[in-house]
Amino acid sequence: MYTNLLHHWTAILRSSQTIPSHASNTIGLLTQHVNSLSLTLLQASPPSSTVVAESTIFPFYEQNRALVTDARLKQYIRIELPS
């Protein structure tokens, strides 16, 4: 769900004429929330399920990378590092 939400927001920002001033903060808060959930999921997953957990987490960070490396958007969106 969070990956799809971030993908949707990225598409909206890419098509916008102006970038809202709250965009970076909003995306940062979403990323911080996903960071927390991801860390909890990885810590709570038994070793046999770690690959499954990682495969649900990585797409979000790949979408985040696409957003913060976008030629136009990178000057507006702050990079949030995972825990």
PDB file of N, CA, C and O in Angstrom, chain B, residues numbered from 101:
ATOM      1  N   MET B 101       0.823  -1.183   0.000  1.00  0.00           N
ATOM      2  CA  MET B 101       0.000   0.000   0.000  1.00  0.00           C
ATOM      3  C   MET B 101       0.882   1.267   0.000  1.00  0.00           C
ATOM      4  O   MET B 101       0.620   2.208  -0.750  1.00  0.00           O
ATOM      5  N   TYR B 102       1.917   1.282   0.841  1.00  0.00           N
ATOM      6  CA  TYR B 102       2.762   2.472   0.930  1.00  0.00           C
ATOM      7  C   TYR B 102       3.553   2.706  -0.355  1.00  0.00           C
ATOM      8  O   TYR B 102       3.777   3.850  -0.752  1.00  0.00           O
ATOM      9  N   THR B 103       3.973   1.627  -0.999  1.00  0.00           N
ATOM     10  CA  THR B 103       4.677   1.765  -2.278  1.00  0.00           C
ATOM     11  C   THR B 103       3.756   2.375  -3.317  1.00  0.00           C
ATOM     12  O   THR B 103       4.155   3.276  -4.055  1.00  0.00           O
ATOM     13  N   ASN B 104       2.524   1.885  -3.377  1.00  0.00           N
ATOM     14  CA  ASN B 104       1.552   2.426  -4.330  1.00  0.00           C
ATOM     15  C   ASN B 104       1.236   3.885  -4.030  1.00  0.00           C
ATOM     16  O   ASN B 104       1.100   4.694  -4.948  1.00  0.00           O
ATOM     17  N   LEU B 105       1.119   4.223  -2.754  1.00  0.00           N
ATOM     18  CA  LEU B 105       0.861   5.606  -2.368  1.00  0.00           C
ATOM     19  C   LEU B 105       2.004   6.515  -2.802  1.00  0.00           C
ATOM     20  O   LEU B 105       1.774   7.584  -3.367  1.00  0.00           O
ATOM     21  N   LEU B 106       3.231   6.090  -2.538  1.00  0.00           N
ATOM     22  CA  LEU B 106       4.389   6.898  -2.934  1.00  0.00           C
ATOM     23  C   LEU B 106       4.493   7.002  -4.455  1.00  0.00           C
ATOM     24  O   LEU B 106       4.846   8.056  -4.985  1.00  0.00           O
ATOM     25  N   HIS B 107       4.192   5.926  -5.145  1.00  0.00           N
ATOM     26  CA  HIS B 107       4.196   5.952  -6.620  1.00  0.00           C
ATOM     27  C   HIS B 107       3.164   6.965  -7.124  1.00  0.00           C
ATOM     28  O   HIS B 107       3.445   7.738  -8.040  1.00  0.00           O
ATOM     29  N   HIS B 108       1.991   6.959  -6.532  1.00  0.00           N
ATOM     30  CA  HIS B 108       0.930   7.896  -6.921  1.00  0.00           C
ATOM     31  C   HIS B 108       1.363   9.341  -6.673  1.00  0.00           C
ATOM     32  O   HIS B 108       1.192  10.207  -7.532  1.00  0.00           O
ATOM     33  N   TRP B 109       1.927   9.590  -5.485  1.00  0.00           N
ATOM     34  CA  TRP B 109       2.386  10.942  -5.164  1.00  0.00           C
ATOM     35  C   TRP B 109       3.496  11.376  -6.113  1.00  0.00           C
ATOM     36  O   TRP B 109       3.549  12.537  -6.518  1.00  0.00           O
ATOM     37  N   THR B 110       4.380  10.454  -6.468  1.00  0.00           N
ATOM     38  CA  THR B 110       5.466  10.778  -7.401  1.00  0.00           C
ATOM     39  C   THR B 110       4.898  11.181  -8.754  1.00  0.00           C
ATOM     40  O   THR B 110       5.342  12.159  -9.356  1.00  0.00           O
ATOM     41  N   ALA B 111       3.919  10.426  -9.227  1.00  0.00           N
ATOM     42  CA  ALA B 111       3.293  10.745 -10.522  1.00  0.00           C
ATOM     43  C   ALA B 111       2.625  12.115 -10.479  1.00  0.00           C
ATOM     44  O   ALA B 111       2.724  12.888 -11.432  1.00  0.00           O
ATOM     45  N   ILE B 112       1.952  12.413  -9.384  1.00  0.00           N
ATOM     46  CA  ILE B 112       1.303  13.728  -9.242  1.00  0.00           C
ATOM     47  C   ILE B 112       2.337  14.847  -9.232  1.00  0.00           C
ATOM     48  O   ILE B 112       2.166  15.864  -9.903  1.00  0.00           O
ATOM     49  N   LEU B 113       3.405  14.655  -8.470  1.00  0.00           N
ATOM     50  CA  LEU B 113       4.444  15.693  -8.399  1.00  0.00           C
ATOM     51  C   LEU B 113       5.127  15.894  -9.743  1.00  0.00           C
ATOM     52  O   LEU B 113       5.425  17.025 -10.129  1.00  0.00           O
ATOM     53  N   ARG B 114       5.376  14.801 -10.455  1.00  0.00           N
ATOM     54  CA  ARG B 114       6.017  14.926 -11.775  1.00  0.00           C
ATOM     55  C   ARG B 114       5.150  15.689 -12.763  1.00  0.00           C
ATOM     56  O   ARG B 114       5.667  16.382 -13.640  1.00  0.00           O
ATOM     57  N   SER B 115       3.841  15.567 -12.627  1.00  0.00           N
ATOM     58  CA  SER B 115       2.944  16.222 -13.579  1.00  0.00           C
ATOM     59  C   SER B 115       2.513  17.619 -13.128  1.00  0.00           C
ATOM     60  O   SER B 115       1.847  18.331 -13.880  1.00  0.00           O
ATOM     61  N   SER B 116       2.879  18.011 -11.926  1.00  0.00           N
ATOM     62  CA  SER B 116       2.485  19.325 -11.397  1.00  0.00           C
ATOM     63  C   SER B 116       3.365  20.426 -11.958  1.00  0.00           C
ATOM     64  O   SER B 116       4.561  20.241 -12.184  1.00  0.00           O
ATOM     65  N   GLN B 117       2.745  21.573 -12.177  1.00  0.00           N
ATOM     66  CA  GLN B 117       3.503  22.744 -12.618  1.00  0.00           C
ATOM     67  C   GLN B 117       4.336  23.302 -11.472  1.00  0.00           C
ATOM     68  O   GLN B 117       5.477  23.722 -11.665  1.00  0.00           O
ATOM     69  N   THR B 118       3.749  23.303 -10.272  1.00  0.00           N
ATOM     70  CA  THR B 118       4.465  23.774  -9.088  1.00  0.00           C
ATOM     71  C   THR B 118       4.446  22.672  -8.034  1.00  0.00           C
ATOM     72  O   THR B 118       3.477  21.920  -7.926  1.00  0.00           O
ATOM     73  N   ILE B 119       5.505  22.587  -7.272  1.00  0.00           N
ATOM     74  CA  ILE B 119       5.623  21.586  -6.219  1.00  0.00           C
ATOM     75  C   ILE B 119       5.135  22.214  -4.916  1.00  0.00           C
ATOM     76  O   ILE B 119       5.654  23.251  -4.504  1.00  0.00           O
ATOM     77  N   PRO B 120       4.142  21.601  -4.259  1.00  0.00           N
ATOM     78  CA  PRO B 120       3.657  22.166  -2.993  1.00  0.00           C
ATOM     79  C   PRO B 120       4.778  22.237  -1.952  1.00  0.00           C
ATOM     80  O   PRO B 120       5.660  21.380  -1.916  1.00  0.00           O
ATOM     81  N   SER B 121       4.730  23.253  -1.124  1.00  0.00           N
ATOM     82  CA  SER B 121       5.786  23.436  -0.124  1.00  0.00           C
ATOM     83  C   SER B 121       5.804  22.313   0.906  1.00  0.00           C
ATOM     84  O   SER B 121       6.837  22.061   1.526  1.00  0.00           O
ATOM     85  N   HIS B 122       4.684  21.642   1.094  1.00  0.00           N
ATOM     86  CA  HIS B 122       4.610  20.564   2.083  1.00  0.00           C
ATOM     87  C   HIS B 122       5.010  19.202   1.522  1.00  0.00           C
ATOM     88  O   HIS B 122       5.012  18.218   2.263  1.00  0.00           O
ATOM     89  N   ALA B 123       5.343  19.118   0.257  1.00  0.00           N
ATOM     90  CA  ALA B 123       5.625  17.825  -0.384  1.00  0.00           C
ATOM     91  C   ALA B 123       6.790  17.097   0.277  1.00  0.00           C
ATOM     92  O   ALA B 123       6.684  15.907   0.573  1.00  0.00           O
ATOM     93  N   SER B 124       7.873  17.778   0.507  1.00  0.00           N
ATOM     94  CA  SER B 124       9.044  17.129   1.085  1.00  0.00           C
ATOM     95  C   SER B 124       8.756  16.628   2.500  1.00  0.00           C
ATOM     96  O   SER B 124       9.135  15.511   2.853  1.00  0.00           O
ATOM     97  N   ASN B 125       8.093  17.442   3.300  1.00  0.00           N
ATOM     98  CA  ASN B 125       7.770  17.049   4.668  1.00  0.00           C
ATOM     99  C   ASN B 125       6.803  15.857   4.675  1.00  0.00           C
ATOM    100  O   ASN B 125       6.977  14.924   5.459  1.00  0.00           O
ATOM    101  N   THR B 126       5.805  15.886   3.822  1.00  0.00           N
ATOM    102  CA  THR B 126       4.825  14.798   3.760  1.00  0.00           C
ATOM    103  C   THR B 126       5.486  13.490   3.352  1.00  0.00           C
ATOM    104  O   THR B 126       5.233  12.449   3.957  1.00  0.00           O
ATOM    105  N   ILE B 127       6.318  13.539   2.347  1.00  0.00           N
ATOM    106  CA  ILE B 127       7.010  12.333   1.890  1.00  0.00           C
ATOM    107  C   ILE B 127       8.007  11.869   2.953  1.00  0.00           C
ATOM    108  O   ILE B 127       8.184  10.669   3.161  1.00  0.00           O
ATOM    109  N   GLY B 128       8.643  12.802   3.608  1.00  0.00           N
ATOM    110  CA  GLY B 128       9.556  12.453   4.695  1.00  0.00           C
ATOM    111  C   GLY B 128       8.852  11.738   5.830  1.00  0.00           C
ATOM    112  O   GLY B 128       9.374  10.766   6.375  1.00  0.00           O
ATOM    113  N   LEU B 129       7.660  12.217   6.192  1.00  0.00           N
ATOM    114  CA  LEU B 129       6.894  11.563   7.258  1.00  0.00           C
ATOM    115  C   LEU B 129       6.454  10.163   6.838  1.00  0.00           C
ATOM    116  O   LEU B 129       6.497   9.231   7.640  1.00  0.00           O
ATOM    117  N   LEU B 130       6.034  10.016   5.595  1.00  0.00           N
ATOM    118  CA  LEU B 130       5.669   8.683   5.089  1.00  0.00           C
ATOM    119  C   LEU B 130       6.877   7.756   5.138  1.00  0.00           C
ATOM    120  O   LEU B 130       6.764   6.609   5.568  1.00  0.00           O
ATOM    121  N   THR B 131       8.013   8.239   4.706  1.00  0.00           N
ATOM    122  CA  THR B 131       9.229   7.421   4.691  1.00  0.00           C
ATOM    123  C   THR B 131       9.642   7.046   6.109  1.00  0.00           C
ATOM    124  O   THR B 131      10.042   5.906   6.345  1.00  0.00           O
ATOM    125  N   GLN B 132       9.557   7.964   7.045  1.00  0.00           N
ATOM    126  CA  GLN B 132       9.887   7.652   8.436  1.00  0.00           C
ATOM    127  C   GLN B 132       8.953   6.578   8.988  1.00  0.00           C
ATOM    128  O   GLN B 132       9.385   5.690   9.724  1.00  0.00           O
ATOM    129  N   HIS B 133       7.680   6.663   8.631  1.00  0.00           N
ATOM    130  CA  HIS B 133       6.709   5.664   9.079  1.00  0.00           C
ATOM    131  C   HIS B 133       7.043   4.285   8.504  1.00  0.00           C
ATOM    132  O   HIS B 133       7.027   3.282   9.217  1.00  0.00           O
ATOM    133  N   VAL B 134       7.342   4.252   7.216  1.00  0.00           N
ATOM    134  CA  VAL B 134       7.695   2.983   6.572  1.00  0.00           C
ATOM    135  C   VAL B 134       9.018   2.461   7.136  1.00  0.00           C
ATOM    136  O   VAL B 134       9.173   1.253   7.312  1.00  0.00           O
ATOM    137  N   ASN B 135       9.962   3.340   7.420  1.00  0.00           N
ATOM    138  CA  ASN B 135      11.218   2.917   8.048  1.00  0.00           C
ATOM    139  C   ASN B 135      10.948   2.178   9.347  1.00  0.00           C
ATOM    140  O   ASN B 135      11.509   1.111   9.595  1.00  0.00           O
ATOM    141  N   SER B 136      10.087   2.751  10.170  1.00  0.00           N
ATOM    142  CA  SER B 136       9.754   2.146  11.458  1.00  0.00           C
ATOM    143  C   SER B 136       9.072   0.791  11.274  1.00  0.00           C
ATOM    144  O   SER B 136       9.429  -0.182  11.939  1.00  0.00           O
ATOM    145  N   LEU B 137       8.100   0.728  10.380  1.00  0.00           N
ATOM    146  CA  LEU B 137       7.412  -0.537  10.120  1.00  0.00           C
ATOM    147  C   LEU B 137       8.362  -1.585   9.554  1.00  0.00           C
ATOM    148  O   LEU B 137       8.296  -2.756   9.926  1.00  0.00           O
ATOM    149  N   SER B 138       9.230  -1.168   8.667  1.00  0.00           N
ATOM    150  CA  SER B 138      10.180  -2.091   8.043  1.00  0.00           C
ATOM    151  C   SER B 138      11.141  -2.677   9.066  1.00  0.00           C
ATOM    152  O   SER B 138      11.408  -3.879   9.066  1.00  0.00           O
ATOM    153  N   LEU B 139      11.653  -1.828   9.927  1.00  0.00           N
ATOM    154  CA  LEU B 139      12.575  -2.288  10.956  1.00  0.00           C
ATOM    155  C   LEU B 139      11.885  -3.292  11.889  1.00  0.00           C
ATOM    156  O   LEU B 139      12.464  -4.317  12.248  1.00  0.00           O
ATOM    157  N   THR B 140      10.665  -2.990  12.268  1.00  0.00           N
ATOM    158  CA  THR B 140       9.899  -3.901  13.120  1.00  0.00           C
ATOM    159  C   THR B 140       9.650  -5.227  12.410  1.00  0.00           C
ATOM    160  O   THR B 140       9.795  -6.292  13.009  1.00  0.00           O
ATOM    161  N   LEU B 141       9.282  -5.163  11.154  1.00  0.00           N
ATOM    162  CA  LEU B 141       9.027  -6.388  10.386  1.00  0.00           C
ATOM    163  C   LEU B 141      10.286  -7.240  10.274  1.00  0.00           C
ATOM    164  O   LEU B 141      10.228  -8.458  10.443  1.00  0.00           O
ATOM    165  N   LEU B 142      11.402  -6.620   9.996  1.00  0.00           N
ATOM    166  CA  LEU B 142      12.649  -7.370   9.869  1.00  0.00           C
ATOM    167  C   LEU B 142      13.090  -7.974  11.204  1.00  0.00           C
ATOM    168  O   LEU B 142      13.604  -9.092  11.246  1.00  0.00           O
ATOM    169  N   GLN B 143      12.891  -7.241  12.274  1.00  0.00           N
ATOM    170  CA  GLN B 143      13.286  -7.747  13.585  1.00  0.00           C
ATOM    171  C   GLN B 143      12.360  -8.856  14.078  1.00  0.00           C
ATOM    172  O   GLN B 143      12.797  -9.757  14.794  1.00  0.00           O
ATOM    173  N   ALA B 144      11.098  -8.794  13.703  1.00  0.00           N
ATOM    174  CA  ALA B 144      10.118  -9.770  14.183  1.00  0.00           C
ATOM    175  C   ALA B 144      10.016 -11.003  13.293  1.00  0.00           C
ATOM    176  O   ALA B 144       9.444 -12.014  13.700  1.00  0.00           O
ATOM    177  N   SER B 145      10.560 -10.930  12.093  1.00  0.00           N
ATOM    178  CA  SER B 145      10.457 -12.060  11.164  1.00  0.00           C
ATOM    179  C   SER B 145      11.418 -13.171  11.556  1.00  0.00           C
ATOM    180  O   SER B 145      12.583 -12.915  11.863  1.00  0.00           O
ATOM    181  N   PRO B 146      10.928 -14.399  11.544  1.00  0.00           N
ATOM    182  CA  PRO B 146      11.865 -15.508  11.768  1.00  0.00           C
ATOM    183  C   PRO B 146      12.853 -15.582  10.603  1.00  0.00           C
ATOM    184  O   PRO B 146      12.530 -15.153   9.495  1.00  0.00           O
ATOM    185  N   PRO B 147      14.044 -16.117  10.836  1.00  0.00           N
ATOM    186  CA  PRO B 147      15.059 -16.167   9.773  1.00  0.00           C
ATOM    187  C   PRO B 147      14.555 -16.778   8.466  1.00  0.00           C
ATOM    188  O   PRO B 147      14.990 -16.379   7.386  1.00  0.00           O
ATOM    189  N   SER B 148      13.651 -17.731   8.561  1.00  0.00           N
ATOM    190  CA  SER B 148      13.146 -18.363   7.337  1.00  0.00           C
ATOM    191  C   SER B 148      12.243 -17.430   6.524  1.00  0.00           C
ATOM    192  O   SER B 148      11.997 -17.689   5.346  1.00  0.00           O
ATOM    193  N   SER B 149      11.751 -16.358   7.133  1.00  0.00           N
ATOM    194  CA  SER B 149      10.856 -15.425   6.440  1.00  0.00           C
ATOM    195  C   SER B 149      11.519 -14.105   6.071  1.00  0.00           C
ATOM    196  O   SER B 149      10.858 -13.211   5.542  1.00  0.00           O
ATOM    197  N   THR B 150      12.790 -13.970   6.335  1.00  0.00           N
ATOM    198  CA  THR B 150      13.476 -12.702   6.097  1.00  0.00           C
ATOM    199  C   THR B 150      13.432 -12.303   4.626  1.00  0.00           C
ATOM    200  O   THR B 150      13.240 -11.127   4.317  1.00  0.00           O
ATOM    201  N   VAL B 151      13.604 -13.249   3.722  1.00  0.00           N
ATOM    202  CA  VAL B 151      13.580 -12.938   2.287  1.00  0.00           C
ATOM    203  C   VAL B 151      12.199 -12.418   1.884  1.00  0.00           C
ATOM    204  O   VAL B 151      12.089 -11.485   1.089  1.00  0.00           O
ATOM    205  N   VAL B 152      11.164 -13.018   2.429  1.00  0.00           N
ATOM    206  CA  VAL B 152       9.803 -12.560   2.131  1.00  0.00           C
ATOM    207  C   VAL B 152       9.609 -11.143   2.661  1.00  0.00           C
ATOM    208  O   VAL B 152       9.048 -10.295   1.967  1.00  0.00           O
ATOM    209  N   ALA B 153      10.063 -10.883   3.869  1.00  0.00           N
ATOM    210  CA  ALA B 153       9.939  -9.545   4.447  1.00  0.00           C
ATOM    211  C   ALA B 153      10.700  -8.523   3.609  1.00  0.00           C
ATOM    212  O   ALA B 153      10.181  -7.449   3.306  1.00  0.00           O
ATOM    213  N   GLU B 154      11.919  -8.858   3.240  1.00  0.00           N
ATOM    214  CA  GLU B 154      12.725  -7.932   2.431  1.00  0.00           C
ATOM    215  C   GLU B 154      12.073  -7.659   1.083  1.00  0.00           C
ATOM    216  O   GLU B 154      12.125  -6.532   0.590  1.00  0.00           O
ATOM    217  N   SER B 155      11.467  -8.659   0.488  1.00  0.00           N
ATOM    218  CA  SER B 155      10.857  -8.467  -0.830  1.00  0.00           C
ATOM    219  C   SER B 155       9.607  -7.593  -0.765  1.00  0.00           C
ATOM    220  O   SER B 155       9.161  -7.073  -1.787  1.00  0.00           O
ATOM    221  N   THR B 156       9.043  -7.431   0.424  1.00  0.00           N
ATOM    222  CA  THR B 156       7.920  -6.506   0.561  1.00  0.00           C
ATOM    223  C   THR B 156       8.389  -5.093   0.882  1.00  0.00           C
ATOM    224  O   THR B 156       7.658  -4.127   0.664  1.00  0.00           O
ATOM    225  N   ILE B 157       9.603  -4.975   1.396  1.00  0.00           N
ATOM    226  CA  ILE B 157      10.147  -3.675   1.802  1.00  0.00           C
ATOM    227  C   ILE B 157      10.889  -2.987   0.654  1.00  0.00           C
ATOM    228  O   ILE B 157      10.726  -1.784   0.450  1.00  0.00           O
ATOM    229  N   PHE B 158      11.684  -3.718  -0.080  1.00  0.00           N
ATOM    230  CA  PHE B 158      12.541  -3.122  -1.116  1.00  0.00           C
ATOM    231  C   PHE B 158      11.784  -2.314  -2.171  1.00  0.00           C
ATOM    232  O   PHE B 158      12.279  -1.262  -2.575  1.00  0.00           O
ATOM    233  N   PRO B 159      10.610  -2.748  -2.637  1.00  0.00           N
ATOM    234  CA  PRO B 159       9.924  -1.925  -3.644  1.00  0.00           C
ATOM    235  C   PRO B 159       9.626  -0.502  -3.181  1.00  0.00           C
ATOM    236  O   PRO B 159       9.654   0.429  -3.986  1.00  0.00           O
ATOM    237  N   PHE B 160       9.343  -0.327  -1.893  1.00  0.00           N
ATOM    238  CA  PHE B 160       9.108   1.029  -1.399  1.00  0.00           C
ATOM    239  C   PHE B 160      10.363   1.887  -1.543  1.00  0.00           C
ATOM    240  O   PHE B 160      10.302   3.024  -2.012  1.00  0.00           O
ATOM    241  N   TYR B 161      11.485   1.334  -1.140  1.00  0.00           N
ATOM    242  CA  TYR B 161      12.735   2.092  -1.220  1.00  0.00           C
ATOM    243  C   TYR B 161      13.174   2.312  -2.666  1.00  0.00           C
ATOM    244  O   TYR B 161      13.818   3.317  -2.968  1.00  0.00           O
ATOM    245  N   GLU B 162      12.838   1.399  -3.548  1.00  0.00           N
ATOM    246  CA  GLU B 162      13.126   1.609  -4.970  1.00  0.00           C
ATOM    247  C   GLU B 162      12.279   2.756  -5.509  1.00  0.00           C
ATOM    248  O   GLU B 162      12.767   3.573  -6.290  1.00  0.00           O
ATOM    249  N   GLN B 163      11.013   2.823  -5.099  1.00  0.00           N
ATOM    250  CA  GLN B 163      10.146   3.929  -5.509  1.00  0.00           C
ATOM    251  C   GLN B 163      10.640   5.235  -4.909  1.00  0.00           C
ATOM    252  O   GLN B 163      10.609   6.273  -5.571  1.00  0.00           O
ATOM    253  N   ASN B 164      11.091   5.196  -3.679  1.00  0.00           N
ATOM    254  CA  ASN B 164      11.634   6.382  -3.031  1.00  0.00           C
ATOM    255  C   ASN B 164      12.877   6.865  -3.774  1.00  0.00           C
ATOM    256  O   ASN B 164      13.051   8.066  -3.982  1.00  0.00           O
ATOM    257  N   ARG B 165      13.733   5.938  -4.170  1.00  0.00           N
ATOM    258  CA  ARG B 165      14.933   6.299  -4.935  1.00  0.00           C
ATOM    259  C   ARG B 165      14.547   6.980  -6.241  1.00  0.00           C
ATOM    260  O   ARG B 165      15.164   7.968  -6.636  1.00  0.00           O
ATOM    261  N   ALA B 166      13.524   6.450  -6.911  1.00  0.00           N
ATOM    262  CA  ALA B 166      13.073   7.052  -8.171  1.00  0.00           C
ATOM    263  C   ALA B 166      12.603   8.489  -7.953  1.00  0.00           C
ATOM    264  O   ALA B 166      12.804   9.353  -8.807  1.00  0.00           O
ATOM    265  N   LEU B 167      11.984   8.732  -6.818  1.00  0.00           N
ATOM    266  CA  LEU B 167      11.506  10.080  -6.508  1.00  0.00           C
ATOM    267  C   LEU B 167      12.654  11.035  -6.230  1.00  0.00           C
ATOM    268  O   LEU B 167      12.706  12.124  -6.802  1.00  0.00           O
ATOM    269  N   VAL B 168      13.571  10.642  -5.359  1.00  0.00           N
ATOM    270  CA  VAL B 168      14.629  11.573  -4.948  1.00  0.00           C
ATOM    271  C   VAL B 168      15.734  11.718  -5.986  1.00  0.00           C
ATOM    272  O   VAL B 168      16.589  12.592  -5.844  1.00  0.00           O
ATOM    273  N   THR B 169      15.741  10.892  -7.017  1.00  0.00           N
ATOM    274  CA  THR B 169      16.726  11.052  -8.085  1.00  0.00           C
ATOM    275  C   THR B 169      16.119  11.637  -9.355  1.00  0.00           C
ATOM    276  O   THR B 169      16.817  11.822 -10.351  1.00  0.00           O
ATOM    277  N   ASP B 170      14.829  11.928  -9.322  1.00  0.00           N
ATOM    278  CA  ASP B 170      14.172  12.557 -10.464  1.00  0.00           C
ATOM    279  C   ASP B 170      14.818  13.913 -10.717  1.00  0.00           C
ATOM    280  O   ASP B 170      14.987  14.706  -9.791  1.00  0.00           O
ATOM    281  N   ALA B 171      15.174  14.176 -11.951  1.00  0.00           N
ATOM    282  CA  ALA B 171      15.923  15.395 -12.293  1.00  0.00           C
ATOM    283  C   ALA B 171      15.222  16.663 -11.812  1.00  0.00           C
ATOM    284  O   ALA B 171      15.883  17.588 -11.340  1.00  0.00           O
ATOM    285  N   ARG B 172      13.915  16.719 -11.924  1.00  0.00           N
ATOM    286  CA  ARG B 172      13.182  17.924 -11.533  1.00  0.00           C
ATOM    287  C   ARG B 172      12.852  17.941 -10.041  1.00  0.00           C
ATOM    288  O   ARG B 172      12.931  18.992  -9.405  1.00  0.00           O
ATOM    289  N   LEU B 173      12.487  16.804  -9.486  1.00  0.00           N
ATOM    290  CA  LEU B 173      11.987  16.758  -8.115  1.00  0.00           C
ATOM    291  C   LEU B 173      13.075  16.726  -7.050  1.00  0.00           C
ATOM    292  O   LEU B 173      12.824  17.092  -5.902  1.00  0.00           O
ATOM    293  N   LYS B 174      14.273  16.295  -7.414  1.00  0.00           N
ATOM    294  CA  LYS B 174      15.303  16.128  -6.387  1.00  0.00           C
ATOM    295  C   LYS B 174      15.683  17.425  -5.684  1.00  0.00           C
ATOM    296  O   LYS B 174      16.210  17.392  -4.572  1.00  0.00           O
ATOM    297  N   GLN B 175      15.427  18.551  -6.307  1.00  0.00           N
ATOM    298  CA  GLN B 175      15.737  19.810  -5.645  1.00  0.00           C
ATOM    299  C   GLN B 175      14.672  20.199  -4.621  1.00  0.00           C
ATOM    300  O   GLN B 175      14.883  21.115  -3.826  1.00  0.00           O
ATOM    301  N   TYR B 176      13.527  19.508  -4.635  1.00  0.00           N
ATOM    302  CA  TYR B 176      12.447  19.827  -3.710  1.00  0.00           C
ATOM    303  C   TYR B 176      12.258  18.791  -2.605  1.00  0.00           C
ATOM    304  O   TYR B 176      11.757  19.117  -1.529  1.00  0.00           O
ATOM    305  N   ILE B 177      12.656  17.544  -2.866  1.00  0.00           N
ATOM    306  CA  ILE B 177      12.375  16.447  -1.950  1.00  0.00           C
ATOM    307  C   ILE B 177      13.640  16.078  -1.192  1.00  0.00           C
ATOM    308  O   ILE B 177      14.672  15.780  -1.794  1.00  0.00           O
ATOM    309  N   ARG B 178      13.553  16.100   0.119  1.00  0.00           N
ATOM    310  CA  ARG B 178      14.684  15.757   0.979  1.00  0.00           C
ATOM    311  C   ARG B 178      14.816  14.242   1.061  1.00  0.00           C
ATOM    312  O   ARG B 178      13.809  13.535   1.084  1.00  0.00           O
ATOM    313  N   ILE B 179      16.020  13.747   1.105  1.00  0.00           N
ATOM    314  CA  ILE B 179      16.285  12.313   1.215  1.00  0.00           C
ATOM    315  C   ILE B 179      16.139  11.896   2.675  1.00  0.00           C
ATOM    316  O   ILE B 179      16.749  12.491   3.564  1.00  0.00           O
ATOM    317  N   GLU B 180      15.331  10.872   2.911  1.00  0.00           N
ATOM    318  CA  GLU B 180      15.173  10.281   4.248  1.00  0.00           C
ATOM    319  C   GLU B 180      15.885   8.933   4.224  1.00  0.00           C
ATOM    320  O   GLU B 180      15.532   8.061   3.430  1.00  0.00           O
ATOM    321  N   LEU B 181      16.865   8.759   5.074  1.00  0.00           N
ATOM    322  CA  LEU B 181      17.602   7.499   5.121  1.00  0.00           C
ATOM    323  C   LEU B 181      16.884   6.516   6.015  1.00  0.00           C
ATOM    324  O   LEU B 181      16.352   6.900   7.056  1.00  0.00           O
ATOM    325  N   PRO B 182      16.859   5.236   5.621  1.00  0.00           N
ATOM    326  CA  PRO B 182      16.229   4.224   6.474  1.00  0.00           C
ATOM    327  C   PRO B 182      17.053   3.986   7.741  1.00  0.00           C
ATOM    328  O   PRO B 182      18.249   4.274   7.796  1.00  0.00           O
ATOM    329  N   SER B 183      16.375   3.453   8.747  1.00  0.00           N
ATOM    330  CA  SER B 183      17.030   3.131  10.010  1.00  0.00           C
ATOM    331  C   SER B 183      18.092   2.061   9.823  1.00  0.00           C
ATOM    332  O   SER B 183      18.747   1.666  10.788  1.00  0.00           O
TER     333      SER B 183
END
